[in-house]
Amino acid sequence: MKLTTSLAAIALIAAMASPAFAQRTPPTPEEQAARFDKADANKDGKLSAAEFKASIPAEFAAQMDDARLKTMFDRRDADHDGFISKAEFTAPMQRPPQ
């Protein structure tokens, strides 16, 4: 019985140490800029909706439907030109008006 309890404790500790349990810290502006540059596939200095979707980490994008992605895109597109500039991408995301 003690061995089973010990193994369960080890499994729990290993699971808690996994990235899924790690608290994610917000990316730095430099990390955001690098993500923007990587996502800007055509290097035109702005992200289309498809490029924006590609910038979302896969583990989050898989959990989002198109409506949620569009909402996120629209919140980033501050000037409503249909694209996200690097300044819009790296700016803190504002909450929508209530």
N, C-alpha and C positions, 0 to 999 in steps of 0.2 A: 504494500500500500504506500509506503514512503517513497519508493522508486517512482510510482505513478504520479504522486504529488510533486515530486522533484522535477520530473519530466514536464508536467503541465506548467510548472512555474517557469522553467527554462523556455518553453514554447511561448508563453505569454510575454516574457522579457524580450525574446527575439522578435515577436510581432510588434511590440511597442517601439522597438528600435528601427523598424522598417520605415521607409519613406512615406508610406501611406498614413502612418501615425504622427509623423513629424509635423510640427506646426510650420506652415509656410510663411516666410517673411516676404513682404512686398519687394518686388525687384527694385534695384537702384535705378536712377535715371540713366546711368551708363548701360546697365543690362537692358533697360527698355529700348534705348537707342540701338543697341546691337540687335535686339529682336526685330525692331523696325527694319533695319538694314537687311537682315536675313529674309524677312517676309516680302520686302519690296522687290519682287521677282524681275520686273522690267526696269528697275532702277530709275523710275521717273520721279522719285521723291515724294510719292504719295501711295497710299494703299487703297486698292479697290476692295469691295466686299469679299471677293475670293481670297485676295492676299491677306486681308484681316483675319479671315477664318483660319488660314494657314499659320498665322502668328499665335493662335491660341494653343497652349500645350495640349497634346493629344488626350491626356487623361481627363481634361475638362471639356474639350470639344466633343468628345464622345457622349457626354452627358447632356449636351445642349441641343435643342431643336432649332430649326431655322428662325423661328420667331424670336427666341432668346438671343441668338447671334445678331439678328437685325437690330434688336433693342440696344445691345451693347455697341454695335457699329454706330447707330444713330446718336448715342450718348457721347461717343468720341468725336463724331463729325460736328464740331462746334459751329463751323460756318455753313453747314448744310449744303456743301457743294458735291456731295456724293463720294468723296474721298477723304481719307484721314492723312493729314500731314504729319511729319515727324513731331512737330510741336504739339499737335492734338494728341498723338499717340503717347507721348511721354508726360503729358500733363496729368495731374491727378484726376481720376474720373469723378465727375460731379454727380450727385444724386439728382434724379429727376424731380421737378417741382411737384409738390403734394397738392 
